[in-house]
Amino acid sequence: MTPAERARKILTGTGLCLLFVFAVGLGSDRYSTSPEIGWIFPFMGILLIGLGVRKGSIGHQFPDESDDEMTRRVQDDVEQTEREKNVGQAWASLEHHVLKSEIDESE
């Protein structure tokens, strides 16, 4: 399960819990529907469920790849960095030898 899928489940579950709390409180006449604070639970519940159901928005905040894919991607990045580092060292070594031979020739 990817981190994005986990986030979707958490958001949807939290939203459903908020709606459940609202419904139970409203059913037992313990919930106030005053405009100041009364509609925060259902509004936040619907908002969280909406965020959890949408597929595209979560992928920007959380990686949408499995642990194996992420491990492979990071290893590829490390290998690419090592190759670039080795090429840079090879150029520096070549430049060192060329400059040293030019200095030897001028003497």
Backbone hydrogen bonds, N-H to C=O, Kabsch-Sander energy under -0.5 kcal/mol:
donor,donor_aa,acceptor,acceptor_aa,energy
4,A,63,P,-1.4
6,R,2,T,-2.2
7,A,3,P,-2.3
8,R,4,A,-2.2
9,K,5,E,-2.2
10,I,6,R,-2.4
11,L,7,A,-2.7
12,T,8,R,-2.6
13,G,9,K,-2.7
14,T,10,I,-2.6
15,G,11,L,-2.3
16,L,12,T,-2.5
17,C,13,G,-2.3
18,L,14,T,-2.3
19,L,15,G,-2.1
20,F,16,L,-2.4
21,V,17,C,-2.7
22,F,18,L,-2.1
23,A,19,L,-2.6
24,V,20,F,-2.8
25,G,21,V,-2.4
26,L,22,F,-2.5
27,G,23,A,-2.4
28,S,24,V,-1.7
29,D,26,L,-1.1
30,R,25,G,-2.4
31,Y,25,G,-1.2
38,G,34,S,-1.7
39,W,34,S,-0.5
40,I,37,I,-1.5
43,F,39,W,-1.7
44,M,40,I,-3.0
45,G,41,F,-2.4
46,I,42,P,-2.6
47,L,43,F,-2.3
48,L,44,M,-2.7
49,I,45,G,-2.4
50,G,46,I,-2.5
51,L,47,L,-2.2
52,G,48,L,-2.3
53,V,49,I,-2.1
54,R,50,G,-1.8
59,G,55,K,-0.7
60,H,56,G,-0.5
60,H,57,S,-0.7
61,Q,57,S,-0.5
61,Q,58,I,-1.0
62,F,58,I,-2.5
70,M,66,S,-2.4
71,T,67,D,-2.5
72,R,68,D,-2.4
73,R,69,E,-2.5
74,V,70,M,-2.5
75,Q,71,T,-2.4
76,D,72,R,-2.4
77,D,73,R,-2.1
78,V,74,V,-2.3
79,E,75,Q,-2.6
80,Q,76,D,-2.4
81,T,77,D,-2.2
82,E,78,V,-2.3
83,R,79,E,-2.4
84,E,80,Q,-2.3
85,K,81,T,-2.3
86,N,82,E,-2.5
87,V,83,R,-2.3
88,G,84,E,-2.2
89,Q,85,K,-2.2
90,A,86,N,-2.2
91,W,87,V,-2.3
92,A,88,G,-2.1
93,S,89,Q,-2.4
94,L,90,A,-2.5
95,E,91,W,-2.7
96,H,92,A,-2.2
97,H,93,S,-2.3
98,V,94,L,-2.4
99,L,95,E,-2.6
100,K,96,H,-2.3
101,S,97,H,-2.3
102,E,98,V,-2.3
103,I,99,L,-2.2
104,D,100,K,-2.3
105,E,101,S,-2.2
106,S,102,E,-1.8
107,E,103,I,-1.1
